[in-house]
Amino acid sequence: MSAITAIRAYRQWQPFAEGAYGTSGGTAEGFDAVVVAVETSAGVTGWGEMAPLGSFYSDAFAAGARAGVAELAPQLLGLDAGQPRALAERMGALLRGHPYVRSAIDMACWDAAAREHGRPLCEALGGRFGNSVELYRSVPPLPPAEAAALAGRLAGSGYRRLQVKVGGDPALDADRLGAVRDAVGPQVQLVADANGGWTSAAAIRFIGMARDVDHALEQPCATLAECAVVRRRCQVPMLLDEAIVTLDDLLAVRSGGIADGVTIKLSRVGGITPAALLRDVAAGTGLLVTVEDTGGASIDTAAMVHMSMSTPERLRGATVDFNAWVTADNATGMPAPADGRLAAPAGPGLGVEVVPEALGQPFVDVA
């Protein structure tokens, strides 16, 4: 048994390197991250991280994450960090709802358990498929010419999957998507991501206007019911992201034929433990699976890459290198991207070495 002997939690502000990041719901200037350290009786420290993309994006906010971690941490001392699934069940009983609160603690326990056994996290999760994962980059809701110029630079840097933000005026969104396609050519995959910003009527208008542009459509509307209406009129692959929170959501997508793929965000679903369950069910039913998160730096990016690496390649979507988005990092050891792909860190657990000096003083410190 690797009993939890101490838990520390830190707040880290991570400004975006390229300024405000926008979606159909709002904009953020950076990630307000919570970083958690879990120490065990085996002499191992595991690390976890979560960061909401502002309070406008999903049912999570940074102050709530900090309050929730402070509530949970003292009640977890003495439990076995080497049994993350049992620990996740206990956290769910101690704090109903609020899955994002549990995410960083859950990640830290997986990291500690894998480090104790000297295994990279992807192998602890059941398998390593390939040597690297594909990355995507986002094109914000800029005017078409500016979006096209940015997309051209990203494609020139090696990225072969671009997420073009839409979800506003369908005509302007279609123009932006078309301009990006003209700029990057047919070899780059484009995803038009509305972040749930449209009504079904607006989404159907966009589909008609963008019918001649090769792309996939992601999360056109907020609810599964609305997306099901759009799906019946959609002639391109449809992906769902924000609507995937629970196993019931995933099963509804599959049984209703609402999408061809899903994005599983670690903090949204409650951490690596529930994400692994959703990932395995989705992959087992033939859905394309993207594993990522709502935000963070190197700790969280390492977790996303490891979990993506443990997803079969033929069913794996691209992930994102959040550590490259921000100017304040929290760990070393993340490999540099190469040709739009990213390898997992080589060491045990997450494989990164956390830099305590970057985190400041903990707001939770229990032992």
Summary of the structure (lengths in Angstrom):
residues: 367
radius of gyration: 19.7
end to end distance: 17.1
largest distance: 60.0
contacts: 1411
relative contact order: 0.17
helix: 39%
strand: 23%
